[in-house]
Amino acid sequence: MSNMIDKISFLTIIFLSNFVISQNEVRIKDHLKESTHINGKESYLNSPFVTSGRRTYMVGYQDGSFPEIGWHINGEMGGIWNHPIKLFDGVSAEIIIEQDSLELNNAALFTNYPYASLHSFNFAQKQIEIERWQFVSDTTQSLAIQFILKNTGSESRNLKFNFSAYSDLRPTWLGERTNMVDSPDRAVYHGDHDYWIINDSINPWSAVFKADRKSDYHQNVPKKYRGIGTGTLLGYDLSIEPGESEMITFFLPDHILPFQTLSRILTI
């Protein structure tokens, strides 16, 4: 069973990342030019948002953070879910410039779309602007998180970009009534295709994350949340010319796939 889960997770993530690469760096924002949207108010940045598909959804705060929220399962209702299984407590990103570490958890603006969302960050002193886009698929039970980093200055900027994901593979509210019992997560990095896979120790639950470019380094990181999950990181060394941008897209699918999608992947 474990080997089959690993295979399905691997096929899913390779399919998704190869799709974006083959589409010549598709920008989520380009598909939303004609879409209605709502700009959030500054006074609501410290309040929840949801970006949702049919099964997969993300719940966090409009400032870009992922606090422990909710009461059905106390402090566990936020994060990234593929109902009835929670995948991640949250994700985080940081840039490191000239020894300064700047975490992306204090957005200046949140913008909500029907099937996507945007957090806008402005580090004026470092002359860097960052957009974090989220898109949830209706068909593949997966999530894409896309970062666009722009150098607004007149000189090249060298920086490190770190993306961390904090797993918490666990059942939803009342899951224990159907013998869905949580156990510790285990994370393994696969260097051949540069992705992390996280499995529950005793249950057939797993999650994966991978980017559309190869990381420069990876590591386990301390978990930030309660529970028995893990912390994992992919990191990148970036050099951005004046007025130019760099884009990185991360894919976070569950191992569960619609039959048609899995069949299509298996025939590639």
Wavefront OBJ file of the C-alpha trace (Angstrom):
o trace
v 0.000 0.000 0.000
v 2.776 2.436 0.946
v 4.602 1.876 -2.349
v 1.397 2.467 -4.307
v 0.746 5.711 -2.405
v 4.286 6.885 -3.127
v 3.840 6.075 -6.826
v 0.533 7.887 -7.117
v 1.860 10.929 -5.224
v 4.945 11.010 -7.422
v 2.925 10.734 -10.638
v 0.607 13.507 -9.502
v 3.346 15.964 -8.673
v 5.336 15.229 -11.829
v 2.196 15.690 -13.929
v 1.346 19.023 -12.334
v 4.841 20.487 -12.431
v 5.484 19.314 -15.990
v 2.165 20.838 -17.047
v 3.174 24.271 -15.850
v 6.676 24.009 -17.300
v 5.214 22.977 -20.656
v 2.901 25.976 -20.543
v 5.923 28.329 -20.566
v 5.691 29.618 -17.003
v 1.973 30.206 -16.774
v 1.139 33.033 -14.413
v -2.014 32.565 -12.385
v -2.689 36.309 -12.649
v -2.855 36.099 -16.456
v -5.929 33.854 -16.180
v -7.687 36.297 -13.875
v -7.488 39.516 -15.886
v -11.194 39.444 -16.698
v -12.312 37.941 -13.396
v -14.232 39.821 -10.744
v -12.342 40.365 -7.498
v -12.565 42.097 -4.147
v -9.729 43.963 -2.463
v -9.755 43.369 1.269
v -9.642 46.150 3.811
v -6.561 46.780 5.919
v -8.661 46.345 9.059
v -9.454 42.751 8.011
v -5.896 41.557 7.348
v -5.934 39.820 10.726
v -8.967 37.694 9.813
v -9.546 34.466 7.859
v -9.825 33.817 4.135
v -10.603 30.638 2.210
v -9.563 29.572 -1.294
v -11.464 26.451 -2.258
v -12.086 23.827 -4.899
v -14.515 20.924 -4.733
v -12.442 18.953 -2.220
v -9.198 20.810 -1.582
v -9.185 24.132 0.243
v -6.860 26.542 2.027
v -7.807 28.501 5.155
v -5.453 31.147 6.489
v -5.342 34.808 7.400
v -5.479 37.676 4.929
v -2.058 38.861 6.092
v -0.534 35.652 4.684
v -0.088 33.781 7.961
v -1.624 30.478 9.079
v -2.575 30.727 12.749
v -4.131 27.847 14.642
v -7.834 28.616 14.395
v -11.188 26.887 14.764
v -13.181 25.152 17.463
v -14.664 21.911 16.055
v -11.105 20.628 16.367
v -9.575 23.240 18.628
v -6.909 25.171 16.721
v -6.882 22.719 13.808
v -9.424 24.055 11.315
v -7.023 26.243 9.338
v -4.359 25.145 6.890
v -4.700 23.045 3.728
v -7.307 20.276 3.587
v -8.417 17.604 1.171
v -11.580 16.660 3.018
v -11.802 14.550 5.130
v -8.003 14.659 5.614
v -5.955 17.647 6.638
v -2.677 17.914 4.701
v -0.800 20.904 6.114
v -1.174 23.192 9.131
v 0.204 25.932 6.928
v 3.044 27.087 4.742
v 5.494 29.948 5.114
v 8.017 31.761 2.979
v 10.908 34.087 3.702
v 13.526 36.033 1.805
v 17.006 36.569 3.156
v 18.791 39.693 1.911
v 22.083 40.950 3.325
v 21.660 38.843 6.477
v 18.119 40.179 7.044
v 15.360 37.551 7.175
v 11.940 38.810 6.068
v 8.981 36.468 6.532
v 5.954 36.770 4.283
v 3.320 37.006 7.011
v 2.419 40.698 6.964
v 0.750 41.379 3.622
v -0.103 44.942 2.684
v -3.153 43.834 0.666
v -5.335 40.755 0.200
v -7.347 40.254 -2.981
v -9.995 37.555 -3.351
v -11.063 35.956 -6.637
v -13.764 33.327 -7.274
v -11.211 30.494 -7.472
v -7.919 32.090 -6.439
v -6.476 34.665 -4.058
v -3.542 37.049 -3.809
v -1.386 38.353 -0.967
v 0.734 41.414 -1.817
v 3.922 42.172 0.139
v 6.064 45.287 -0.166
v 9.540 45.405 1.360
v 10.279 48.993 0.353
v 13.575 49.259 2.238
v 14.892 46.230 0.342
v 13.278 47.357 -2.934
v 11.458 44.049 -3.329
v 7.751 43.470 -4.024
v 6.272 39.981 -3.772
v 2.949 38.538 -4.893
v 1.738 35.222 -3.446
v -1.013 33.655 -5.524
v -3.100 30.608 -4.578
v -5.138 28.545 -7.001
v -7.113 25.425 -6.069
v -7.982 22.931 -8.792
v -11.516 21.568 -9.076
v -10.378 18.403 -10.840
v -7.010 17.204 -9.493
v -7.479 17.778 -5.726
v -4.363 19.916 -5.638
v -3.179 23.407 -4.820
v -0.724 25.719 -6.575
v 1.031 28.509 -4.685
v 2.893 30.942 -6.912
v 5.373 33.612 -5.853
v 6.408 36.510 -8.081
v 9.378 38.475 -6.725
v 10.110 41.838 -8.355
v 13.216 43.980 -7.963
v 11.975 47.582 -7.849
v 15.456 49.054 -7.352
v 18.212 50.156 -9.710
v 20.732 47.458 -8.773
v 20.770 43.669 -8.956
v 19.477 41.904 -5.855
v 20.891 38.604 -4.628
v 18.711 36.814 -2.131
v 17.672 33.482 -0.724
v 14.058 32.369 -0.950
v 12.843 29.670 1.446
v 9.489 27.884 1.230
v 8.445 25.709 4.178
v 5.451 23.395 4.515
v 4.201 22.106 7.871
v 2.350 18.825 7.519
v -0.400 17.564 9.814
v -1.964 14.530 8.167
v -5.015 13.983 10.334
v -8.751 13.281 10.030
v -11.479 15.856 10.204
v -13.894 16.431 13.086
v -15.438 13.174 14.383
v -13.099 11.104 12.216
v -12.235 8.950 15.205
v -15.802 7.608 15.150
v -14.907 5.772 11.954
v -11.542 4.569 13.281
v -9.556 7.349 11.622
v -6.770 7.586 14.198
v -3.958 10.090 13.716
v -0.312 8.992 13.969
v 3.055 10.787 13.519
v 3.978 12.045 10.061
v 7.179 10.988 8.320
v 8.825 13.177 5.664
v 11.284 11.969 3.010
v 13.076 14.105 0.422
v 13.484 12.585 -3.064
v 16.502 14.149 -4.696
v 16.004 12.485 -8.086
v 13.009 14.711 -8.818
v 13.432 17.265 -6.024
v 10.244 16.806 -3.999
v 9.129 16.058 -0.436
v 6.606 13.332 0.347
v 5.003 13.119 3.765
v 3.185 9.984 4.947
v 1.149 9.229 8.035
v 2.873 6.426 9.944
v -0.016 3.962 9.958
v -2.682 5.367 7.622
v -2.827 5.643 3.801
v -2.662 9.452 3.951
v 0.069 11.399 2.241
v 0.954 14.796 0.837
v 3.627 16.026 -1.518
v 5.182 19.316 -2.506
v 7.434 20.271 -5.374
v 8.286 23.408 -7.330
v 8.591 24.120 -11.039
v 12.319 24.702 -10.669
v 15.032 22.697 -8.945
v 15.871 23.803 -5.425
v 19.392 24.798 -4.411
v 19.035 23.244 -0.964
v 16.508 21.435 1.222
v 16.156 20.563 4.884
v 13.877 19.456 7.669
v 12.815 22.393 9.837
v 11.299 22.530 13.330
v 7.523 22.289 13.291
v 5.637 25.451 14.276
v 2.315 23.895 15.201
v 0.831 21.577 17.784
v 0.252 17.972 16.818
v 2.487 15.286 15.325
v 3.320 16.721 11.915
v 6.602 17.701 10.256
v 8.384 20.746 8.878
v 10.160 20.639 5.507
v 11.842 23.273 3.310
v 12.942 23.900 -0.260
v 15.344 26.818 -0.757
v 16.566 28.870 -3.714
v 19.420 31.277 -4.475
v 18.035 34.045 -6.674
v 19.555 36.972 -8.519
v 17.059 39.514 -9.832
v 18.035 42.298 -12.219
v 16.594 45.845 -11.824
v 12.962 45.996 -12.897
v 12.858 42.234 -13.472
v 10.960 39.443 -11.705
v 11.491 35.826 -10.724
v 8.607 33.369 -10.380
v 8.406 30.092 -8.468
v 5.312 27.879 -8.351
v 4.799 25.176 -5.742
v 2.372 22.262 -6.082
v 0.798 20.576 -3.067
v -1.395 17.652 -4.149
v -3.022 14.948 -2.087
v -2.306 11.396 -3.235
v -5.981 10.825 -4.099
v -6.698 11.251 -7.817
v -9.766 11.069 -10.012
v -9.559 7.894 -12.085
v -9.438 9.774 -15.386
v -6.487 11.894 -14.262
v -4.565 8.918 -12.942
v -5.193 6.962 -16.133
v -3.921 9.857 -18.234
v -0.747 10.129 -16.141
v -0.057 6.404 -16.268
v -0.127 6.433 -20.077
v 2.431 9.223 -20.430
l 1 2 3 4 5 6 7 8 9 10 11 12 13 14 15 16 17 18 19 20 21 22 23 24 25 26 27 28 29 30 31 32 33 34 35 36 37 38 39 40 41 42 43 44 45 46 47 48 49 50 51 52 53 54 55 56 57 58 59 60 61 62 63 64 65 66 67 68 69 70 71 72 73 74 75 76 77 78 79 80 81 82 83 84 85 86 87 88 89 90 91 92 93 94 95 96 97 98 99 100 101 102 103 104 105 106 107 108 109 110 111 112 113 114 115 116 117 118 119 120 121 122 123 124 125 126 127 128 129 130 131 132 133 134 135 136 137 138 139 140 141 142 143 144 145 146 147 148 149 150 151 152 153 154 155 156 157 158 159 160 161 162 163 164 165 166 167 168 169 170 171 172 173 174 175 176 177 178 179 180 181 182 183 184 185 186 187 188 189 190 191 192 193 194 195 196 197 198 199 200 201 202 203 204 205 206 207 208 209 210 211 212 213 214 215 216 217 218 219 220 221 222 223 224 225 226 227 228 229 230 231 232 233 234 235 236 237 238 239 240 241 242 243 244 245 246 247 248 249 250 251 252 253 254 255 256 257 258 259 260 261 262 263 264 265 266 267 268
